Amino acid sequence: MSANSVYNILVKDSVDFSDAPKAEIACYKWTEGYTPYAFAQLIYVRDLGLALHMEAYESEPKSVYAMYNQPVYTDSCLEFFVNCNPDQPLYINFEMNANGAFLSALRPGRKGKQPIHELMSDLPAVMAKKFEDHWSVDAFFTLSQIKTLFGKDTFETGDVLLGNFYKCGDETPIPHFGMWAPIDLEAPDFHRPEFFGKLIIGEV
């Protein structure tokens, strides 16, 4: 686990990221020549679920794919990996491009994945926007979806989730691999939950 990577999730009654802290994706351990500024924000919306906002400062993000479960990691991609219940070993990878296309699976690591559409019929809602100098994605994970995936749908102040935020583009003009919580490996591999940071449910 990345001991120094801690993010405080604000608790709110609605989706409002105006004062939510930014988890900056600033560690480009395996990248040379291209390190776009990117960040993530998380909010726990009381009695509803988790809201995610991510941004990447790229003026022309590669965005080939437009459908669910396509290889969006080969595009310009923003990713959220999370385990909402550390009492069990599984996490989801949630990977999104600038079209709002995403892929996701429940898994213990790189191998052994189960796509989330095999587990639930209502997939998390994703919305993407493109601006002149950056792009963003928003996603919402309902408590019902979280319970289906992780067996937990109640959260209190002080509860700890485990996860990481990433920026990548495996087949972009300059392949790049950025992360919030550093991964201490020589070769790129985001599927290493032992390096996840702590995401702590905080106060209003």
Rosetta blueprint (number, residue, H / E / L):
1 M L
2 S L
3 A L
4 N L
5 S L
6 V E
7 Y E
8 N E
9 I E
10 L E
11 V E
12 K E
13 D L
14 S L
15 V L
16 D L
17 F L
18 S L
19 D L
20 A L
21 P L
22 K L
23 A E
24 E E
25 I L
26 A L
27 C E
28 Y L
29 K L
30 W L
31 T L
32 E L
33 G L
34 Y L
35 T L
36 P L
37 Y L
38 A E
39 F E
40 A E
41 Q E
42 L E
43 I E
44 Y E
45 V E
46 R L
47 D L
48 L L
49 G E
50 L E
51 A E
52 L E
53 H E
54 M E
55 E E
56 A E
57 Y L
58 E L
59 S L
60 E L
61 P L
62 K L
63 S L
64 V L
65 Y L
66 A L
67 M L
68 Y L
69 N L
70 Q L
71 P L
72 V H
73 Y H
74 T H
75 D L
76 S L
77 C E
78 L E
79 E E
80 F E
81 F E
82 V E
83 N E
84 C L
85 N L
86 P L
87 D L
88 Q L
89 P L
90 L L
91 Y E
92 I E
93 N E
94 F E
95 E E
96 M E
97 N E
98 A L
99 N L
100 G L
101 A L
102 F E
103 L E
104 S E
105 A E
106 L E
107 R E
108 P L
109 G L
110 R L
111 K L
112 G L
113 K L
114 Q E
115 P E
116 I H
117 H H
118 E H
119 L L
120 M L
121 S L
122 D L
123 L L
124 P L
125 A E
126 V E
127 M E
128 A E
129 K E
130 K E
131 F L
132 E L
133 D L
134 H L
135 W E
136 S E
137 V E
138 D E
139 A E
140 F E
141 F E
142 T E
143 L H
144 S H
145 Q H
146 I H
147 K H
148 T H
149 L H
150 F H
151 G L
152 K L
153 D L
154 T L
155 F L
156 E L
157 T L
158 G L
159 D L
160 V E
161 L E
162 L E
163 G E
164 N E
165 F E
166 Y E
167 K E
168 C E
169 G E
170 D L
171 E L
172 T L
173 P L
174 I L
175 P L
176 H E
177 F E
178 G E
179 M E
180 W L
181 A L
182 P L
183 I L
184 D L
185 L L
186 E L
187 A L
188 P L
189 D L
190 F L
191 H L
192 R L
193 P H
194 E H
195 F H
196 F L
197 G E
198 K E
199 L E
200 I E
201 I E
202 G L
203 E L
204 V L
